[in-house]
Amino acid sequence: MVAQDKMRDMALSMAGTHEQPHFENTSFRVGKKIFATLNPTANRACVKLNAVDQQVFSLYDKAAIYPVPNKWGNHGWTNIELSLVKEEALADALACAYAEVKGAGSKKIT
């Protein structure tokens, strides 16, 4: 289990990350691109992974980490149940999402 404050601290620890509202959720962005969100009501994080990483993380525990069940999931958006995931798995997923988004659409983000 990972507390919401811990998830927030983990996301914000990545270079150049800032927090911004995103509808009823909180988004974590590098540059202008979202790599993770936090839904405090559902106690769930959502991260943007590439297809391979999404498959690998979903193997961890299908109840804890799974693709968003709609076309957003087909684009790599992956739910993480904070009450079920271990801190190490969340840290790895956040790092992969950060790297995926940081490298997308821009040569350099500082």
C-alpha positions in Angstrom: 0.0 0.0 0.0 1.2 3.5 -0.9 -0.3 6.6 0.7 -1.4 9.4 -1.6 1.1 11.8 -0.1 3.9 9.3 -0.8 2.8 8.9 -4.4 2.8 12.7 -4.8 6.3 13.0 -3.3 7.6 10.3 -5.6 6.2 12.0 -8.7 7.4 15.4 -7.7 10.9 14.1 -7.0 11.5 13.7 -10.7 13.4 16.5 -12.3 11.3 19.3 -13.8 8.0 17.8 -12.6 5.2 20.1 -11.5 1.7 19.5 -10.1 -1.4 20.9 -11.7 -5.1 20.3 -11.5 -6.6 18.1 -14.2 -10.4 18.0 -14.0 -11.1 16.4 -10.5 -7.7 14.9 -10.3 -4.1 16.1 -9.8 -1.7 15.8 -12.7 2.1 15.5 -12.6 3.7 17.0 -15.7 7.1 17.3 -17.2 7.0 20.3 -19.5 3.4 20.5 -20.6 2.9 16.7 -20.8 1.1 14.6 -18.2 3.0 11.4 -17.1 0.8 10.6 -14.1 -2.4 11.6 -12.3 -3.8 11.0 -8.9 -7.4 10.5 -8.2 -7.8 11.0 -4.5 -11.4 9.9 -4.3 -10.7 6.5 -5.9 -7.2 6.3 -4.2 -5.8 5.5 -7.7 -2.9 6.7 -9.7 -2.8 6.6 -13.5 0.4 6.6 -15.5 1.3 6.9 -19.2 3.3 3.8 -20.3 4.4 2.5 -23.7 2.7 -0.8 -24.8 5.6 -3.0 -23.6 5.9 -1.4 -20.2 2.1 -1.5 -19.8 2.1 -5.3 -20.5 5.0 -5.9 -18.1 3.5 -3.9 -15.2 0.1 -5.5 -15.7 1.7 -8.9 -15.1 2.7 -7.7 -11.6 -0.8 -8.0 -10.2 -3.8 -7.5 -12.4 -5.9 -6.1 -9.5 -3.2 -3.6 -8.6 -1.9 -2.4 -12.1 -4.1 -2.6 -15.2 -4.8 -0.7 -18.4 -7.6 1.9 -18.2 -10.6 0.0 -19.5 -11.3 2.1 -22.6 -9.4 3.5 -25.6 -7.2 5.5 -23.2 -5.9 2.2 -22.0 -5.0 1.3 -25.6 -2.8 4.5 -25.6 -0.8 3.3 -22.6 -2.8 4.9 -19.7 -2.5 2.5 -16.8 -4.4 2.5 -13.5 -2.5 1.8 -10.3 -4.5 1.0 -7.2 -2.6 2.6 -4.3 -4.1 0.4 -1.7 -2.8 -2.7 -3.5 0.6 -1.8 -5.0 4.0 -2.0 -3.4 6.1 1.2 -3.2 8.8 -0.3 -5.4 6.4 -1.2 -8.2 4.9 2.3 -8.1 8.3 3.9 -8.2 9.3 1.8 -11.2 6.0 2.6 -13.0 6.3 6.4 -12.3 10.0 6.3 -13.6 8.9 4.6 -16.8 6.0 7.0 -17.3 8.2 10.0 -16.7 10.8 8.7 -19.2 8.2 7.9 -21.8 6.6 11.3 -21.6 9.8 13.3 -21.2 11.2 11.7 -24.4 7.9 12.2 -26.4 7.5 15.2 -28.7 10.5 17.2 -27.5 14.2 16.9 -27.9 14.9 18.4 -24.5 12.9 19.4 -21.4 14.7 21.3 -18.7 
